[in-house]
Amino acid sequence: MQDIAQEDPISILLMYMGNMEVEVQEEYQLLDFGALLAAVGGFVGMILGWSAKDLVDLMPKKRKVSKESDE
């Protein structure tokens, strides 16, 4: 007598579909590489611009000293 595992494998798959409607989903590209690069570059430029402005704001401001106050 042969073992069941040694016989040819047989599979049965029963599927029941209650509804024959099919939902179709489509993918489309929102940004091409150039637009993505421009968006990232604009964001990085904005962050660097804010950083440079903050550095300027942190620098000590020179005050004009009048000679009248020394007398």
C-alpha positions as CSV (number, residue, x, y, z in Angstrom):
1,M,0.0,0.0,0.0
2,Q,1.4,3.5,-0.9
3,D,1.4,6.4,1.4
4,I,-0.9,9.2,0.6
5,A,2.0,11.7,0.6
6,Q,3.7,9.7,-2.1
7,E,0.7,9.9,-4.5
8,D,0.2,12.7,-7.0
9,P,-1.0,15.8,-5.1
10,I,-4.6,16.8,-5.8
11,S,-6.2,20.0,-4.7
12,I,-9.8,21.1,-4.9
13,L,-10.8,24.7,-4.5
14,L,-14.5,25.7,-4.2
15,M,-15.4,29.4,-4.4
16,Y,-18.8,31.0,-4.1
17,M,-19.3,34.5,-5.4
18,G,-22.5,36.0,-4.0
19,N,-22.3,39.0,-6.3
20,M,-20.9,39.3,-9.8
21,E,-20.1,43.0,-9.6
22,V,-16.4,43.8,-9.9
23,E,-14.8,46.9,-8.5
24,V,-12.1,48.3,-10.8
25,Q,-9.3,50.4,-9.4
26,E,-6.8,52.3,-11.5
27,E,-3.5,53.7,-10.6
28,Y,-2.1,56.8,-12.2
29,Q,1.0,58.9,-11.6
30,L,0.5,62.1,-9.7
31,L,4.0,63.5,-10.2
32,D,6.7,62.8,-12.7
33,F,10.3,62.8,-11.6
34,G,10.8,66.5,-12.6
35,A,7.8,67.7,-10.6
36,L,8.9,65.6,-7.6
37,L,12.4,67.0,-7.7
38,A,10.9,70.6,-7.9
39,A,8.7,70.0,-4.9
40,V,11.5,68.6,-2.8
41,G,13.8,71.4,-3.9
42,G,11.3,74.0,-3.1
43,F,10.7,72.6,0.4
44,V,14.4,72.3,1.1
45,G,14.9,75.9,-0.1
46,M,12.1,77.1,2.1
47,I,13.6,75.4,5.2
48,L,17.1,76.8,4.4
49,G,15.7,80.2,3.9
50,W,14.0,80.1,7.3
51,S,17.3,78.9,8.9
52,A,19.3,81.7,7.3
53,K,16.7,84.3,8.5
54,D,17.0,82.9,12.0
55,L,20.8,83.1,11.9
56,V,20.5,86.8,10.9
57,D,18.0,87.4,13.7
58,L,20.4,85.8,16.3
59,M,23.3,88.1,15.3
60,P,23.9,91.0,17.7
61,K,22.7,94.2,16.2
62,K,25.1,97.1,15.9
63,R,23.8,100.2,17.6
64,K,24.8,103.6,16.5
65,V,26.4,105.4,19.4
66,S,26.2,109.1,19.4
67,K,29.0,111.3,20.7
68,E,26.5,113.4,22.6
69,S,25.9,110.7,25.1
70,D,29.6,110.4,26.0
71,E,29.8,114.0,27.2
